[in-house]
């Protein structure tokens, strides 16, 4: 199978990189960090106008009509640029929640398993998974403290509905809007894959940052890139990134849950360890507020705990292997 990108896919990725360079440059990224996570609605609408959220909707529904491999390329660029907000959930909700495709609505997801709900304060709708159904709006008037924890854990009283249902904010309360026709398992797999693509983009970017710094920083009269230890770190970063890229692209084509799990493990490791190695190459300046390296590390840690954790991915891979059979039968000793 040929996993080389087509000319159209390369153009799509290049166009996304150019768009983010124009609407989300370093100054705007820094402003987002300093806002403490508050969402920039104007940026969200710009992404919607560019087709980021409606990419996979059919053209007759106002979308672009492309597929999961193309979505992976866009999310890879989003991870590279440290684009904030519940991008994955809003993209998945483009055909479920009014205004999501155009970027007028911000949608987050309650993934269950005790995970916190990201960007809940600024969201217009929540995708609720895990078979819990729709949480009663009256019980979620103020989503803080124990109520929020109970919501995430599925302990709040619910109505019996399909496993994945949009919740909408209505006059300060969360109310159900009817069951989704989408298959929730597929949405969760796609969410994990798109988050994995963000990790891949971050791993690629930190590799580039490390190589750039190694080629410009001098110590003891020589570029630090000439030191063997730094060369090894950069080589290791590339050796982690490229297998992860192959796994992510392959999973995007097949949509196989086991391949998605494998890709998530590889991309999570690449994103976290590459950021750490990039930080080491930058030295003390990498920890300063002015540097961007530590932002990649923090974001990689957060993404690793979203949609599909390492433990969950390992369980999927182990289950796919089937029962483990002993190499020897009987009680005879080796000899």
C-alpha positions in Angstrom: 0.0 0.0 0.0 1.3 3.4 -1.0 1.2 6.0 1.9 2.9 8.8 -0.1 0.9 12.0 0.0 -0.9 13.1 -3.2 -0.3 16.5 -4.7 -3.7 17.6 -3.4 -2.9 16.4 0.1 0.4 18.2 0.1 -1.3 21.4 -1.1 -3.9 21.0 1.7 -1.2 20.6 4.3 0.8 23.6 2.9 -2.4 25.7 2.8 -3.2 24.9 6.4 0.3 25.8 7.5 0.1 29.1 5.6 -3.3 29.8 7.1 -2.1 29.2 10.7 0.9 31.3 10.0 -1.4 34.2 9.1 -4.2 33.8 11.7 -2.2 32.2 14.6 1.3 33.5 14.6 3.6 33.4 17.6 2.1 36.6 19.1 -1.4 35.3 18.9 -0.3 31.9 20.4 1.4 33.8 23.2 -1.7 35.8 23.8 -3.7 32.6 24.0 -1.3 31.2 26.7 -1.5 34.4 28.7 -5.3 34.3 28.6 -5.1 31.2 30.7 -7.0 29.0 28.3 -9.9 31.3 27.5 -11.0 30.6 23.9 -10.6 33.1 21.1 -14.0 33.1 19.4 -12.8 35.1 16.4 -10.0 32.5 15.8 -12.6 29.7 16.0 -14.8 31.4 13.4 -11.7 31.9 11.1 -11.0 28.2 11.4 -14.6 27.4 10.6 -14.6 29.7 7.5 -11.5 27.9 6.3 -13.3 24.5 6.5 -11.3 23.1 9.3 -14.4 21.7 11.2 -16.5 20.9 8.1 -13.7 19.2 6.2 -15.3 15.7 6.3 -18.9 16.8 5.9 -20.3 16.1 2.4 -20.5 19.0 0.0 -24.3 18.9 -0.1 -24.2 19.5 3.7 -22.0 22.5 3.3 -18.7 20.6 3.9 -15.6 20.0 1.9 -16.2 16.3 1.3 -12.7 15.0 2.2 -11.8 12.1 4.4 -10.0 11.1 7.6 -6.5 11.1 6.0 -6.9 14.7 5.1 -8.3 15.6 8.5 -5.1 14.0 10.0 -3.0 16.3 7.9 -4.8 19.4 9.2 -4.6 18.3 12.9 -0.9 17.5 12.4 -0.5 21.2 11.5 -2.7 22.3 14.4 -0.4 20.3 16.8 2.7 21.8 15.2 1.3 25.3 15.8 0.1 24.6 19.3 -3.4 25.6 18.2 -5.6 25.7 21.4 -9.1 24.7 22.2 -11.4 21.6 21.8 -10.5 21.2 18.1 -11.1 17.5 18.0 -14.6 17.5 19.6 -15.8 20.5 17.5 -14.6 18.7 14.3 -16.4 15.5 15.3 -19.5 17.5 16.1 -19.7 19.3 12.8 -22.6 17.2 11.7 -24.3 16.9 15.1 -24.3 20.4 16.7 -25.7 23.5 15.0 -23.0 26.0 14.2 -20.0 23.7 14.9 -19.1 23.3 11.2 -18.9 27.1 10.8 -17.0 27.7 14.0 -19.9 29.5 15.5 -20.3 26.9 18.2 -17.5 25.5 20.4 -18.0 21.8 21.3 -16.1 19.8 23.9 -16.4 16.2 24.9 -16.9 14.3 28.2 -14.8 11.2 27.5 -15.6 9.4 30.7 -13.1 7.4 32.7 -12.6 10.1 35.2 -11.0 12.5 32.7 -11.7 16.2 33.1 -13.8 17.9 30.5 -11.6 20.4 28.6 -12.7 23.9 27.8 -16.1 23.3 29.5 -16.4 26.9 30.7 -16.4 28.3 27.1 -18.2 25.5 25.4 -21.7 25.8 23.8 -22.2 22.0 23.6 -20.8 18.8 25.1 -20.6 15.4 23.6 -21.3 12.9 26.3 -20.0 9.4 25.8 -19.6 6.2 27.8 -23.2 5.1 27.6 -24.3 7.6 30.2 -26.8 9.5 28.0 -27.8 13.1 28.6 -27.3 14.7 32.0 -30.3 16.6 33.3 -29.8 20.3 32.7 -31.1 21.3 36.1 -28.4 19.4 37.9 -25.6 21.1 35.8 -26.6 24.7 36.3 -23.1 25.3 37.8 -20.5 22.8 36.6 -17.9 23.1 39.4 -16.4 21.1 42.2 -18.2 17.9 43.1 -21.0 18.3 40.5 -18.4 18.5 37.7 -16.6 15.5 39.0 -19.9 13.6 39.2 -20.7 14.6 35.6 -17.4 13.3 34.3 -17.7 10.1 36.3 -21.2 9.5 35.1 -22.7 9.6 38.6 -25.2 12.4 37.9 -28.8 11.2 37.2 -29.4 10.7 33.5 -32.2 10.0 31.1 -31.9 6.8 29.0 -30.7 7.8 25.6 -28.1 6.8 23.0 -24.5 6.6 24.2 -23.3 9.8 22.5 -25.6 12.8 22.6 -25.0 16.5 22.2 -25.7 18.7 25.2 -26.4 22.4 24.6 -26.1 25.3 26.8 -29.6 26.9 27.2 -29.9 30.0 29.4 -26.9 28.9 31.5 -28.0 25.3 31.8 -27.1 22.1 29.9 -29.9 20.4 28.1 -30.2 17.4 25.8 -31.0 17.9 22.2 -31.9 14.4 21.1 -29.8 11.3 20.5 -27.1 11.3 17.9 -27.3 9.0 14.9 -23.5 8.7 14.7 -21.9 5.5 16.0 -20.1 6.5 19.2 -17.3 3.9 19.0 -16.3 5.3 15.6 -16.3 8.9 16.9 -14.1 7.9 19.8 -11.6 6.1 17.5 -11.5 9.1 15.3 -11.1 11.4 18.2 -8.1 9.4 19.4 -6.6 9.4 15.9 -7.0 13.2 15.5 -5.4 13.8 18.9 -2.6 11.5 17.8 -2.1 13.6 14.7 -1.7 16.7 16.9 1.0 14.8 18.9 2.8 14.0 15.6 2.8 17.6 14.6 4.2 18.6 17.9 7.0 16.0 17.7 7.9 17.2 14.2 8.1 20.8 15.4 10.2 20.1 18.4 12.6 18.1 16.2 12.9 21.1 13.9 13.4 23.5 16.9 16.2 21.3 18.3 18.1 21.1 15.0 17.7 24.8 14.4 19.0 25.6 17.9 21.9 23.1 17.6 22.9 24.8 14.4 23.0 28.3 15.8 24.1 28.0 19.4 27.8 28.1 20.2 29.6 26.7 23.2 33.4 26.6 23.7 33.8 28.2 20.3 31.9 25.5 18.4 28.3 25.0 17.4 26.6 22.6 19.9 25.3 20.6 16.9 28.9 19.4 16.4 28.9 17.7 19.8 28.2 14.0 19.6 25.7 13.9 22.5 23.6 16.6 20.8 23.8 14.8 17.4 22.5 11.6 19.1 19.6 13.5 20.7 18.5 15.0 17.4 18.9 11.6 15.7 16.8 9.9 18.4 14.1 12.6 17.9 13.9 11.9 14.2 13.9 8.1 14.8 10.9 8.5 17.1 9.0 10.9 14.8 9.1 9.0 11.5 7.8 5.6 12.7 5.0 7.5 14.4 4.2 9.3 11.2 4.0 6.1 9.2 1.7 4.6 11.9 -0.6 7.6 12.0 -0.9 7.8 8.3 -1.6 4.1 8.0 -4.3 4.2 10.7 -5.9 7.2 9.0 -6.3 5.0 5.9 -7.5 1.8 7.5 -9.4 3.3 10.5 -8.6 0.1 12.4 -8.8 0.5 16.2 -5.8 -1.6 16.8 -3.7 0.5 14.4 -5.0 3.7 16.0 -4.0 2.4 19.4 -0.5 1.6 18.1 -0.2 5.0 16.5 -1.3 6.7 19.7 1.4 5.0 21.7 4.1 5.9 19.2 3.0 9.5 18.8 2.5 10.1 22.5 6.0 8.9 23.1 7.4 10.9 20.3 5.7 14.1 21.4 6.7 13.8 25.1 10.2 12.6 24.7 11.0 14.9 21.8 9.9 17.9 23.8 12.1 16.7 26.7 15.1 16.2 24.4 14.5 19.6 22.7 14.4 21.1 26.2 17.7 19.5 27.0 19.3 20.9 23.8 18.0 24.4 24.6 19.4 24.2 28.1 18.3 26.6 30.8 16.7 29.0 28.2 14.2 26.2 27.2 12.6 26.5 30.7 12.1 30.3 30.4 8.7 31.8 29.7 9.9 33.4 26.5 10.7 30.0 25.0 8.1 27.7 23.4 9.7 24.4 24.1 8.0 23.9 27.5 4.6 24.7 25.9 5.0 21.7 23.6 5.9 19.5 26.5 2.9 20.5 28.6 0.5 20.1 25.7 2.0 16.7 24.9 1.4 15.6 28.4 -2.2 16.7 28.3 -2.9 15.1 24.9 -1.4 11.8 26.1 -4.2 11.6 28.7 -7.0 12.4 26.2 -9.3 10.1 24.2 -7.1 7.0 24.5 -4.5 6.7 27.3 -1.4 4.5 27.1 -3.0 1.9 29.4 -6.1 1.7 27.2 -4.1 1.5 24.0 -2.0 -1.3 25.5 -5.1 -3.2 26.5 -6.4 -3.0 22.9 -3.1 -4.2 21.5 -2.9 -7.1 24.0 -6.5 -8.2 23.3 -5.7 -8.3 19.6 -2.8 -10.7 20.2 -5.2 -13.3 21.7 -4.5 -15.7 24.5 -0.9 -16.3 25.3 0.0 -20.0 25.0 2.9 -21.6 27.0 6.0 -22.6 25.0 6.2 -25.9 26.8 3.5 -28.3 28.0 3.7 -30.8 30.9 6.0 -30.5 33.9 9.3 -31.4 32.2 12.2 -29.1 33.2 14.3 -27.4 30.6 17.4 -29.3 29.8 
